[in-house]
Each structure stands twice: as structure tokens, then as C-alpha cells.
Amino acid sequence: MKKVLIVEDDKRIADALSYRMMSLGFQVDKAHDAATAPMHARDSTPDLVLLDISMPGGNGFIVFDRIRALPSAQQTPVIFMTADQTPGLKEKAMSLGAAGFLEKPFGASRLIETVEAVMDPI
């Protein structure tokens, strides 16, 4: 079974993402802040990371770097998520090596489409 790590500080959003990812057959682990996300990535060795950019304790770009520093997660696909409309965020995420980018709010179909494009076949 594929594993996903959801890094999202809003617990309602994290729960909704968790439900959707479980419906796709993923085993789910969640981290709610930048400080604990790398430990979750190390311990759960996910096949995919859904990573919010804005959260307590640091931003998603810092978390991305910390996850990429883990030997077991250097090639793990990361899909960034954000509600921040700051120009250039998507370009920055993609230039760092993100596998995808989702602007909040996004619907279930957009999430599934993005995950399938990254994980095909799931």
C-alpha cells in the first residue's frame, strides 16, 4: 500500500485530504507543523508528500529542504499546496523540484488529477 504524508496546519483540511487519499488507497500520516514534518517523513517513509507552504514553525520550502536531506526521501515526490497568492510561488516550488502544485481551494477532482499525474499508476 502506498503511503502519503500530509503536512497541513489546518486540521480540517488535513482531515479532508486524509479521507480523499485513503479513498485512493493510500495509507496516511499527518504532520501539522514544519517542526515535526521531517520526523514524520523519516519515520513513515512516504511515497508522496502533500506539503502546505504556509504553516507554523516555518514554511513549506524549508520543510521541503529538510525532507530532501533525508536519505530515504530524496526522490519522494512532493506536491506543494497553498492559499497564498504571492506571485512566483509556483515557479519557486517547481524550480526546487516539486512534482506538483495545488492552489487552495481546490476540489477533489483537481487533487486526484494531480496525484495521479505524479503517482501514475497509483
A tleap script that builds the chain and sets N, CA, C and O, in Angstrom:
source leaprc.protein.ff14SB
mol = sequence {
  NMET LYS LYS VAL LEU ILE VAL GLU ASP ASP
  LYS ARG ILE ALA ASP ALA LEU SER TYR ARG
  MET MET SER LEU GLY PHE GLN VAL ASP LYS
  ALA HIE ASP ALA ALA THR ALA PRO MET HIE
  ALA ARG ASP SER THR PRO ASP LEU VAL LEU
  LEU ASP ILE SER MET PRO GLY GLY ASN GLY
  PHE ILE VAL PHE ASP ARG ILE ARG ALA LEU
  PRO SER ALA GLN GLN THR PRO VAL ILE PHE
  MET THR ALA ASP GLN THR PRO GLY LEU LYS
  GLU LYS ALA MET SER LEU GLY ALA ALA GLY
  PHE LEU GLU LYS PRO PHE GLY ALA SER ARG
  LEU ILE GLU THR VAL GLU ALA VAL MET ASP
  PRO CILE
}
set mol.1.N position { 0.838 -1.177 0.000 }
set mol.1.CA position { 0.000 0.000 0.000 }
set mol.1.C position { 0.887 1.246 0.000 }
set mol.1.O position { 1.825 1.353 0.790 }
set mol.2.N position { 0.580 2.173 -0.887 }
set mol.2.CA position { 1.324 3.432 -0.966 }
set mol.2.C position { 1.026 4.286 0.255 }
set mol.2.O position { -0.073 4.244 0.809 }
set mol.3.N position { 2.031 5.069 0.669 }
set mol.3.CA position { 1.883 5.936 1.830 }
set mol.3.C position { 2.020 7.399 1.417 }
set mol.3.O position { 2.834 7.743 0.559 }
set mol.4.N position { 1.205 8.257 2.046 }
set mol.4.CA position { 1.284 9.688 1.812 }
set mol.4.C position { 1.453 10.389 3.149 }
set mol.4.O position { 0.823 10.018 4.139 }
set mol.5.N position { 2.301 11.398 3.171 }
set mol.5.CA position { 2.443 12.279 4.322 }
set mol.5.C position { 1.771 13.593 3.958 }
set mol.5.O position { 2.135 14.240 2.977 }
set mol.6.N position { 0.779 13.981 4.766 }
set mol.6.CA position { 0.081 15.252 4.573 }
set mol.6.C position { 0.615 16.226 5.607 }
set mol.6.O position { 0.477 16.001 6.809 }
set mol.7.N position { 1.226 17.310 5.142 }
set mol.7.CA position { 1.760 18.338 6.032 }
set mol.7.C position { 0.871 19.561 5.863 }
set mol.7.O position { 1.000 20.313 4.897 }
set mol.8.N position { -0.033 19.747 6.818 }
set mol.8.CA position { -1.070 20.792 6.732 }
set mol.8.C position { -1.440 21.223 8.145 }
set mol.8.O position { -1.825 20.391 8.966 }
set mol.9.N position { -1.326 22.535 8.438 }
set mol.9.CA position { -1.615 23.010 9.790 }
set mol.9.C position { -3.105 23.112 10.091 }
set mol.9.O position { -3.494 23.037 11.256 }
set mol.10.N position { -3.946 23.281 9.081 }
set mol.10.CA position { -5.389 23.346 9.299 }
set mol.10.C position { -5.915 21.909 9.398 }
set mol.10.O position { -5.956 21.179 8.408 }
set mol.11.N position { -6.313 21.523 10.603 }
set mol.11.CA position { -6.701 20.126 10.830 }
set mol.11.C position { -7.914 19.709 10.015 }
set mol.11.O position { -8.035 18.539 9.651 }
set mol.12.N position { -8.817 20.641 9.719 }
set mol.12.CA position { -9.985 20.288 8.888 }
set mol.12.C position { -9.544 19.957 7.469 }
set mol.12.O position { -10.019 18.991 6.872 }
set mol.13.N position { -8.642 20.758 6.940 }
set mol.13.CA position { -8.117 20.484 5.595 }
set mol.13.C position { -7.332 19.176 5.602 }
set mol.13.O position { -7.469 18.361 4.690 }
set mol.14.N position { -6.509 18.977 6.630 }
set mol.14.CA position { -5.724 17.737 6.730 }
set mol.14.C position { -6.635 16.514 6.788 }
set mol.14.O position { -6.354 15.490 6.164 }
set mol.15.N position { -7.726 16.628 7.541 }
set mol.15.CA position { -8.664 15.503 7.629 }
set mol.15.C position { -9.357 15.238 6.292 }
set mol.15.O position { -9.536 14.086 5.897 }
set mol.16.N position { -9.747 16.311 5.598 }
set mol.16.CA position { -10.391 16.150 4.288 }
set mol.16.C position { -9.422 15.513 3.287 }
set mol.16.O position { -9.802 14.621 2.529 }
set mol.17.N position { -8.174 15.974 3.292 }
set mol.17.CA position { -7.165 15.394 2.401 }
set mol.17.C position { -6.913 13.931 2.767 }
set mol.17.O position { -6.759 13.077 1.894 }
set mol.18.N position { -6.875 13.662 4.059 }
set mol.18.CA position { -6.655 12.298 4.531 }
set mol.18.C position { -7.758 11.365 4.020 }
set mol.18.O position { -7.478 10.284 3.502 }
set mol.19.N position { -8.983 11.786 4.170 }
set mol.19.CA position { -10.120 10.991 3.710 }
set mol.19.C position { -10.019 10.711 2.203 }
set mol.19.O position { -10.207 9.581 1.754 }
set mol.20.N position { -9.719 11.759 1.440 }
set mol.20.CA position { -9.634 11.602 -0.015 }
set mol.20.C position { -8.482 10.672 -0.385 }
set mol.20.O position { -8.634 9.827 -1.268 }
set mol.21.N position { -7.347 10.813 0.268 }
set mol.21.CA position { -6.203 9.975 -0.067 }
set mol.21.C position { -6.441 8.517 0.336 }
set mol.21.O position { -6.002 7.603 -0.361 }
set mol.22.N position { -7.132 8.297 1.457 }
set mol.22.CA position { -7.484 6.927 1.836 }
set mol.22.C position { -8.429 6.311 0.811 }
set mol.22.O position { -8.350 5.114 0.533 }
set mol.23.N position { -9.327 7.128 0.245 }
set mol.23.CA position { -10.238 6.606 -0.774 }
set mol.23.C position { -9.488 6.207 -2.048 }
set mol.23.O position { -9.984 5.413 -2.848 }
set mol.24.N position { -8.295 6.764 -2.224 }
set mol.24.CA position { -7.453 6.393 -3.363 }
set mol.24.C position { -6.546 5.205 -3.040 }
set mol.24.O position { -5.769 4.762 -3.887 }
set mol.25.N position { -6.649 4.692 -1.812 }
set mol.25.CA position { -5.872 3.528 -1.432 }
set mol.25.C position { -4.578 3.826 -0.705 }
set mol.25.O position { -3.760 2.926 -0.518 }
set mol.26.N position { -4.369 5.061 -0.292 }
set mol.26.CA position { -3.150 5.426 0.417 }
set mol.26.C position { -3.289 5.191 1.913 }
set mol.26.O position { -4.367 5.359 2.484 }
set mol.27.N position { -2.203 4.806 2.529 }
set mol.27.CA position { -2.073 4.845 3.981 }
set mol.27.C position { -1.622 6.273 4.294 }
set mol.27.O position { -0.736 6.793 3.616 }
set mol.28.N position { -2.209 6.916 5.300 }
set mol.28.CA position { -1.991 8.337 5.551 }
set mol.28.C position { -1.276 8.576 6.869 }
set mol.28.O position { -1.594 7.963 7.889 }
set mol.29.N position { -0.304 9.478 6.828 }
set mol.29.CA position { 0.323 10.037 8.024 }
set mol.29.C position { 0.160 11.547 7.905 }
set mol.29.O position { 0.186 12.093 6.803 }
set mol.30.N position { -0.008 12.224 9.046 }
set mol.30.CA position { -0.208 13.670 9.029 }
set mol.30.C position { 0.762 14.356 9.973 }
set mol.30.O position { 1.065 13.850 11.053 }
set mol.31.N position { 1.245 15.516 9.546 }
set mol.31.CA position { 2.024 16.423 10.392 }
set mol.31.C position { 1.345 17.781 10.295 }
set mol.31.O position { 0.898 18.187 9.222 }
set mol.32.N position { 1.270 18.481 11.424 }
set mol.32.CA position { 0.539 19.744 11.441 }
set mol.32.C position { 1.429 20.974 11.579 }
set mol.32.O position { 0.926 22.086 11.737 }
set mol.33.N position { 2.749 20.786 11.520 }
set mol.33.CA position { 3.643 21.938 11.579 }
set mol.33.C position { 4.978 21.592 10.927 }
set mol.33.O position { 5.287 20.429 10.668 }
set mol.34.N position { 5.749 22.631 10.674 }
set mol.34.CA position { 7.020 22.454 9.980 }
set mol.34.C position { 8.054 21.716 10.829 }
set mol.34.O position { 8.930 21.036 10.295 }
set mol.35.N position { 7.951 21.852 12.140 }
set mol.35.CA position { 8.943 21.242 13.018 }
set mol.35.C position { 8.861 19.714 13.020 }
set mol.35.O position { 9.890 19.040 13.052 }
set mol.36.N position { 7.647 19.166 12.985 }
set mol.36.CA position { 7.509 17.714 13.086 }
set mol.36.C position { 7.455 17.013 11.729 }
set mol.36.O position { 7.623 15.796 11.661 }
set mol.37.N position { 7.228 17.748 10.665 }
set mol.37.CA position { 7.082 17.131 9.340 }
set mol.37.C position { 8.289 16.285 8.926 }
set mol.37.O position { 8.093 15.162 8.461 }
set mol.38.N position { 9.531 16.771 9.074 }
set mol.38.CA position { 10.656 15.921 8.669 }
set mol.38.C position { 10.747 14.616 9.462 }
set mol.38.O position { 11.129 13.583 8.913 }
set mol.39.N position { 10.395 14.659 10.759 }
set mol.39.CA position { 10.410 13.432 11.561 }
set mol.39.C position { 9.364 12.443 11.059 }
set mol.39.O position { 9.608 11.237 11.010 }
set mol.40.N position { 8.198 12.966 10.685 }
set mol.40.CA position { 7.163 12.087 10.123 }
set mol.40.C position { 7.658 11.474 8.813 }
set mol.40.O position { 7.442 10.289 8.560 }
set mol.41.N position { 8.316 12.275 7.988 }
set mol.41.CA position { 8.837 11.769 6.710 }
set mol.41.C position { 9.892 10.699 6.942 }
set mol.41.O position { 9.940 9.697 6.229 }
set mol.42.N position { 10.726 10.913 7.929 }
set mol.42.CA position { 11.765 9.924 8.251 }
set mol.42.C position { 11.139 8.623 8.754 }
set mol.42.O position { 11.540 7.534 8.346 }
set mol.43.N position { 10.157 8.748 9.639 }
set mol.43.CA position { 9.579 7.573 10.285 }
set mol.43.C position { 8.604 6.798 9.398 }
set mol.43.O position { 8.529 5.572 9.484 }
set mol.44.N position { 7.863 7.502 8.551 }
set mol.44.CA position { 6.845 6.816 7.748 }
set mol.44.C position { 7.305 6.481 6.337 }
set mol.44.O position { 6.625 5.733 5.635 }
set mol.45.N position { 8.434 7.014 5.908 }
set mol.45.CA position { 8.950 6.825 4.549 }
set mol.45.C position { 7.824 6.856 3.505 }
set mol.45.O position { 7.529 5.836 2.883 }
set mol.46.N position { 7.196 8.024 3.312 }
set mol.46.CA position { 6.065 8.113 2.387 }
set mol.46.C position { 6.483 7.964 0.934 }
set mol.46.O position { 7.635 8.193 0.565 }
set mol.47.N position { 5.508 7.573 0.123 }
set mol.47.CA position { 5.693 7.507 -1.324 }
set mol.47.C position { 5.332 8.837 -1.981 }
set mol.47.O position { 5.656 9.078 -3.144 }
set mol.48.N position { 4.655 9.699 -1.216 }
set mol.48.CA position { 4.199 11.001 -1.699 }
set mol.48.C position { 4.046 11.917 -0.496 }
set mol.48.O position { 3.665 11.477 0.588 }
set mol.49.N position { 4.352 13.221 -0.703 }
set mol.49.CA position { 4.146 14.225 0.335 }
set mol.49.C position { 3.262 15.330 -0.240 }
set mol.49.O position { 3.552 15.883 -1.301 }
set mol.50.N position { 2.173 15.645 0.482 }
set mol.50.CA position { 1.351 16.822 0.190 }
set mol.50.C position { 1.766 17.865 1.211 }
set mol.50.O position { 1.581 17.661 2.411 }
set mol.51.N position { 2.325 18.984 0.754 }
set mol.51.CA position { 3.013 19.923 1.638 }
set mol.51.C position { 2.475 21.340 1.499 }
set mol.51.O position { 2.586 21.961 0.443 }
set mol.52.N position { 1.888 21.841 2.589 }
set mol.52.CA position { 1.425 23.221 2.639 }
set mol.52.C position { 2.638 24.146 2.682 }
set mol.52.O position { 3.655 23.805 3.285 }
set mol.53.N position { 2.539 25.301 2.054 }
set mol.53.CA position { 3.656 26.248 2.067 }
set mol.53.C position { 3.651 27.095 3.332 }
set mol.53.O position { 4.710 27.328 3.915 }
set mol.54.N position { 2.489 27.561 3.768 }
set mol.54.CA position { 2.414 28.443 4.937 }
set mol.54.C position { 1.908 27.674 6.144 }
set mol.54.O position { 0.791 27.158 6.148 }
set mol.55.N position { 2.771 27.605 7.194 }
set mol.55.CA position { 2.369 26.899 8.411 }
set mol.55.C position { 3.234 27.353 9.581 }
set mol.55.O position { 4.282 27.968 9.386 }
set mol.56.N position { 2.790 27.045 10.797 }
set mol.56.CA position { 3.578 27.414 11.967 }
set mol.56.C position { 4.938 26.720 11.986 }
set mol.56.O position { 5.076 25.577 11.551 }
set mol.57.N position { 5.917 27.423 12.491 }
set mol.57.CA position { 7.231 26.828 12.673 }
set mol.57.C position { 8.104 26.818 11.440 }
set mol.57.O position { 9.167 26.198 11.456 }
set mol.58.N position { 7.704 27.471 10.386 }
set mol.58.CA position { 8.497 27.517 9.163 }
set mol.58.C position { 7.623 27.339 7.947 }
set mol.58.O position { 6.442 27.012 8.067 }
set mol.59.N position { 8.185 27.549 6.791 }
set mol.59.CA position { 7.368 27.390 5.586 }
set mol.59.C position { 7.679 26.086 4.872 }
set mol.59.O position { 8.650 25.395 5.183 }
set mol.60.N position { 6.839 25.777 3.923 }
set mol.60.CA position { 6.968 24.525 3.193 }
set mol.60.C position { 8.271 24.370 2.438 }
set mol.60.O position { 8.735 23.250 2.220 }
set mol.61.N position { 8.863 25.478 2.037 }
set mol.61.CA position { 10.132 25.377 1.309 }
set mol.61.C position { 11.241 24.881 2.234 }
set mol.61.O position { 12.104 24.110 1.816 }
set mol.62.N position { 11.217 25.324 3.492 }
set mol.62.CA position { 12.192 24.836 4.472 }
set mol.62.C position { 11.944 23.358 4.752 }
set mol.62.O position { 12.885 22.567 4.814 }
set mol.63.N position { 10.684 22.991 4.919 }
set mol.63.CA position { 10.329 21.587 5.149 }
set mol.63.C position { 10.775 20.737 3.964 }
set mol.63.O position { 11.325 19.651 4.147 }
set mol.64.N position { 10.542 21.224 2.762 }
set mol.64.CA position { 10.960 20.512 1.556 }
set mol.64.C position { 12.458 20.204 1.609 }
set mol.64.O position { 12.875 19.075 1.347 }
set mol.65.N position { 13.265 21.215 1.949 }
set mol.65.CA position { 14.713 21.017 2.041 }
set mol.65.C position { 15.067 19.976 3.094 }
set mol.65.O position { 15.946 19.142 2.879 }
set mol.66.N position { 14.383 20.026 4.230 }
set mol.66.CA position { 14.669 19.073 5.316 }
set mol.66.C position { 14.264 17.657 4.920 }
set mol.66.O position { 14.955 16.694 5.254 }
set mol.67.N position { 13.153 17.529 4.214 }
set mol.67.CA position { 12.728 16.194 3.763 }
set mol.67.C position { 13.697 15.669 2.713 }
set mol.67.O position { 14.066 14.494 2.736 }
set mol.68.N position { 14.105 16.528 1.801 }
set mol.68.CA position { 15.044 16.114 0.749 }
set mol.68.C position { 16.396 15.707 1.317 }
set mol.68.O position { 17.125 14.945 0.682 }
set mol.69.N position { 16.746 16.206 2.512 }
set mol.69.CA position { 18.018 15.854 3.143 }
set mol.69.C position { 17.989 14.441 3.733 }
set mol.69.O position { 19.038 13.885 4.061 }
set mol.70.N position { 16.804 13.865 3.867 }
set mol.70.CA position { 16.686 12.504 4.398 }
set mol.70.C position { 17.046 11.503 3.292 }
set mol.70.O position { 16.480 11.570 2.201 }
set mol.71.N position { 17.962 10.591 3.552 }
set mol.71.CA position { 18.328 9.613 2.517 }
set mol.71.C position { 17.132 8.840 1.963 }
set mol.71.O position { 17.098 8.524 0.774 }
set mol.72.N position { 16.158 8.535 2.809 }
set mol.72.CA position { 15.004 7.746 2.367 }
set mol.72.C position { 13.978 8.558 1.593 }
set mol.72.O position { 13.047 7.986 1.025 }
set mol.73.N position { 14.126 9.881 1.557 }
set mol.73.CA position { 13.109 10.725 0.917 }
set mol.73.C position { 13.662 11.622 -0.183 }
set mol.73.O position { 12.974 12.539 -0.632 }
set mol.74.N position { 14.864 11.380 -0.612 }
set mol.74.CA position { 15.469 12.252 -1.617 }
set mol.74.C position { 14.729 12.242 -2.945 }
set mol.74.O position { 14.767 13.232 -3.676 }
set mol.75.N position { 14.061 11.150 -3.270 }
set mol.75.CA position { 13.343 11.045 -4.540 }
set mol.75.C position { 11.825 11.040 -4.363 }
set mol.75.O position { 11.088 10.860 -5.332 }
set mol.76.N position { 11.357 11.237 -3.134 }
set mol.76.CA position { 9.916 11.218 -2.862 }
set mol.76.C position { 9.243 12.407 -3.531 }
set mol.76.O position { 9.664 13.541 -3.307 }
set mol.77.N position { 8.211 12.192 -4.345 }
set mol.77.CA position { 7.513 13.306 -4.979 }
set mol.77.C position { 6.791 14.161 -3.937 }
set mol.77.O position { 6.175 13.646 -3.004 }
set mol.78.N position { 6.883 15.474 -4.121 }
set mol.78.CA position { 6.239 16.432 -3.229 }
set mol.78.C position { 5.313 17.320 -4.048 }
set mol.78.O position { 5.716 17.906 -5.053 }
set mol.79.N position { 4.072 17.407 -3.603 }
set mol.79.CA position { 3.096 18.323 -4.199 }
set mol.79.C position { 2.876 19.445 -3.199 }
set mol.79.O position { 2.383 19.216 -2.094 }
set mol.80.N position { 3.243 20.660 -3.593 }
set mol.80.CA position { 3.022 21.821 -2.735 }
set mol.80.C position { 1.573 22.263 -2.834 }
set mol.80.O position { 0.935 22.132 -3.879 }
set mol.81.N position { 1.055 22.800 -1.706 }
set mol.81.CA position { -0.301 23.347 -1.652 }
set mol.81.C position { -0.218 24.718 -0.981 }
set mol.81.O position { 0.567 24.910 -0.052 }
set mol.82.N position { -1.030 25.671 -1.450 }
set mol.82.CA position { -1.055 26.974 -0.787 }
set mol.82.C position { -2.299 27.764 -1.154 }
set mol.82.O position { -2.866 27.610 -2.236 }
set mol.83.N position { -2.702 28.613 -0.224 }
set mol.83.CA position { -3.756 29.592 -0.490 }
set mol.83.C position { -3.127 30.950 -0.761 }
set mol.83.O position { -3.816 31.896 -1.140 }
set mol.84.N position { -1.821 31.043 -0.566 }
set mol.84.CA position { -1.081 32.286 -0.764 }
set mol.84.C position { -1.046 32.628 -2.254 }
set mol.84.O position { -0.681 31.797 -3.086 }
set mol.85.N position { -1.424 33.840 -2.571 }
set mol.85.CA position { -1.474 34.286 -3.968 }
set mol.85.C position { -0.222 35.057 -4.397 }
set mol.85.O position { -0.221 35.693 -5.451 }
set mol.86.N position { 0.835 35.006 -3.595 }
set mol.86.CA position { 2.061 35.717 -3.912 }
set mol.86.C position { 2.609 35.243 -5.260 }
set mol.86.O position { 2.800 34.046 -5.473 }
set mol.87.N position { 2.861 36.195 -6.170 }
set mol.87.CA position { 3.412 35.796 -7.471 }
set mol.87.C position { 4.752 35.059 -7.315 }
set mol.87.O position { 5.581 35.413 -6.477 }
set mol.88.N position { 4.931 34.055 -8.124 }
set mol.88.CA position { 6.186 33.330 -8.168 }
set mol.88.C position { 6.286 32.116 -7.264 }
set mol.88.O position { 7.284 31.398 -7.323 }
set mol.89.N position { 5.283 31.859 -6.426 }
set mol.89.CA position { 5.362 30.698 -5.533 }
set mol.89.C position { 5.391 29.383 -6.305 }
set mol.89.O position { 6.178 28.487 -6.002 }
set mol.90.N position { 4.528 29.285 -7.298 }
set mol.90.CA position { 4.502 28.050 -8.081 }
set mol.90.C position { 5.833 27.850 -8.794 }
set mol.90.O position { 6.377 26.746 -8.806 }
set mol.91.N position { 6.344 28.902 -9.379 }
set mol.91.CA position { 7.617 28.804 -10.095 }
set mol.91.C position { 8.743 28.400 -9.148 }
set mol.91.O position { 9.595 27.585 -9.503 }
set mol.92.N position { 8.747 28.974 -7.934 }
set mol.92.CA position { 9.769 28.611 -6.952 }
set mol.92.C position { 9.647 27.142 -6.577 }
set mol.92.O position { 10.647 26.425 -6.533 }
set mol.93.N position { 8.422 26.691 -6.306 }
set mol.93.CA position { 8.206 25.296 -5.936 }
set mol.93.C position { 8.686 24.363 -7.040 }
set mol.93.O position { 9.378 23.380 -6.774 }
set mol.94.N position { 8.320 24.670 -8.266 }
set mol.94.CA position { 8.698 23.798 -9.375 }
set mol.94.C position { 10.211 23.826 -9.616 }
set mol.94.O position { 10.801 22.805 -9.970 }
set mol.95.N position { 10.833 24.984 -9.425 }
set mol.95.CA position { 12.285 25.071 -9.630 }
set mol.95.C position { 13.058 24.291 -8.566 }
set mol.95.O position { 14.181 23.849 -8.812 }
set mol.96.N position { 12.464 24.121 -7.393 }
set mol.96.CA position { 13.096 23.322 -6.337 }
set mol.96.C position { 12.973 21.824 -6.594 }
set mol.96.O position { 13.691 21.022 -5.996 }
set mol.97.N position { 12.059 21.453 -7.485 }
set mol.97.CA position { 11.885 20.042 -7.802 }
set mol.97.C position { 10.549 19.471 -7.379 }
set mol.97.O position { 10.395 18.253 -7.295 }
set mol.98.N position { 9.572 20.341 -7.108 }
set mol.98.CA position { 8.235 19.854 -6.754 }
set mol.98.C position { 7.659 19.039 -7.904 }
set mol.98.O position { 7.910 19.320 -9.076 }
set mol.99.N position { 6.882 18.022 -7.540 }
set mol.99.CA position { 6.225 17.190 -8.543 }
set mol.99.C position { 4.900 17.786 -8.988 }
set mol.99.O position { 4.374 17.425 -10.040 }
set mol.100.N position { 4.352 18.710 -8.178 }
set mol.100.CA position { 3.076 19.328 -8.496 }
set mol.100.C position { 2.809 20.511 -7.593 }
set mol.100.O position { 3.540 20.760 -6.634 }
set mol.101.N position { 1.743 21.241 -7.917 }
set mol.101.CA position { 1.397 22.454 -7.174 }
set mol.101.C position { -0.117 22.618 -7.212 }
set mol.101.O position { -0.730 22.572 -8.279 }
set mol.102.N position { -0.714 22.811 -6.040 }
set mol.102.CA position { -2.158 22.993 -5.941 }
set mol.102.C position { -2.456 24.316 -5.240 }
set mol.102.O position { -1.953 24.570 -4.145 }
set mol.103.N position { -3.277 25.159 -5.873 }
set mol.103.CA position { -3.720 26.400 -5.246 }
set mol.103.C position { -5.018 26.145 -4.515 }
set mol.103.O position { -5.974 25.634 -5.097 }
set mol.104.N position { -5.059 26.501 -3.227 }
set mol.104.CA position { -6.264 26.357 -2.420 }
set mol.104.C position { -7.208 27.516 -2.712 }
set mol.104.O position { -6.753 28.634 -2.952 }
set mol.105.N position { -8.464 27.278 -2.695 }
set mol.105.CA position { -9.106 25.983 -2.513 }
set mol.105.C position { -9.077 25.180 -3.818 }
set mol.105.O position { -9.154 25.745 -4.909 }
set mol.106.N position { -8.967 23.895 -3.691 }
set mol.106.CA position { -9.030 23.010 -4.853 }
set mol.106.C position { -10.012 21.896 -4.536 }
set mol.106.O position { -10.202 21.528 -3.377 }
set mol.107.N position { -10.620 21.376 -5.559 }
set mol.107.CA position { -11.602 20.319 -5.395 }
set mol.107.C position { -10.970 18.945 -5.421 }
set mol.107.O position { -9.790 18.788 -5.734 }
set mol.108.N position { -11.769 17.962 -5.091 }
set mol.108.CA position { -11.311 16.576 -5.055 }
set mol.108.C position { -10.800 16.132 -6.426 }
set mol.108.O position { -9.800 15.419 -6.516 }
set mol.109.N position { -11.480 16.550 -7.487 }
set mol.109.CA position { -11.059 16.110 -8.819 }
set mol.109.C position { -9.682 16.671 -9.179 }
set mol.109.O position { -8.885 15.983 -9.817 }
set mol.110.N position { -9.398 17.897 -8.780 }
set mol.110.CA position { -8.089 18.502 -9.052 }
set mol.110.C position { -7.005 17.779 -8.250 }
set mol.110.O position { -5.915 17.526 -8.763 }
set mol.111.N position { -7.301 17.449 -7.005 }
set mol.111.CA position { -6.355 16.701 -6.175 }
set mol.111.C position { -6.056 15.345 -6.804 }
set mol.111.O position { -4.895 14.966 -6.960 }
set mol.112.N position { -7.095 14.630 -7.156 }
set mol.112.CA position { -6.931 13.301 -7.751 }
set mol.112.C position { -6.139 13.385 -9.052 }
set mol.112.O position { -5.235 12.584 -9.288 }
set mol.113.N position { -6.479 14.344 -9.882 }
set mol.113.CA position { -5.772 14.518 -11.159 }
set mol.113.C position { -4.281 14.767 -10.930 }
set mol.113.O position { -3.439 14.192 -11.619 }
set mol.114.N position { -3.963 15.617 -9.971 }
set mol.114.CA position { -2.563 15.940 -9.688 }
set mol.114.C position { -1.831 14.739 -9.111 }
set mol.114.O position { -0.711 14.441 -9.524 }
set mol.115.N position { -2.449 14.048 -8.162 }
set mol.115.CA position { -1.836 12.874 -7.560 }
set mol.115.C position { -1.625 11.783 -8.608 }
set mol.115.O position { -0.563 11.161 -8.650 }
set mol.116.N position { -2.616 11.550 -9.443 }
set mol.116.CA position { -2.478 10.520 -10.476 }
set mol.116.C position { -1.369 10.860 -11.476 }
set mol.116.O position { -0.665 9.970 -11.953 }
set mol.117.N position { -1.215 12.146 -11.790 }
set mol.117.CA position { -0.162 12.558 -12.715 }
set mol.117.C position { 1.226 12.299 -12.104 }
set mol.117.O position { 2.175 11.971 -12.815 }
set mol.118.N position { 1.323 12.449 -10.800 }
set mol.118.CA position { 2.595 12.246 -10.109 }
set mol.118.C position { 2.855 10.773 -9.827 }
set mol.118.O position { 3.987 10.307 -9.952 }
set mol.119.N position { 1.817 10.040 -9.449 }
set mol.119.CA position { 1.968 8.665 -8.982 }
set mol.119.C position { 1.533 7.618 -9.992 }
set mol.119.O position { 1.479 6.440 -9.638 }
set mol.120.N position { 1.232 7.967 -11.188 }
set mol.120.CA position { 0.660 7.049 -12.172 }
set mol.120.C position { 1.570 5.836 -12.389 }
set mol.120.O position { 2.730 6.012 -12.761 }
set mol.121.N position { 1.103 4.666 -12.178 }
set mol.121.CA position { -0.205 4.339 -11.641 }
set mol.121.C position { -0.171 4.362 -10.123 }
set mol.121.O position { 0.856 4.067 -9.513 }
set mol.122.N position { -1.305 4.714 -9.513 }
set mol.122.CA position { -1.359 4.800 -8.047 }
set mol.122.C position { -1.280 3.393 -7.474 }
set mol.122.O position { -1.308 3.220 -6.256 }
savepdb mol mol.pdb
quit
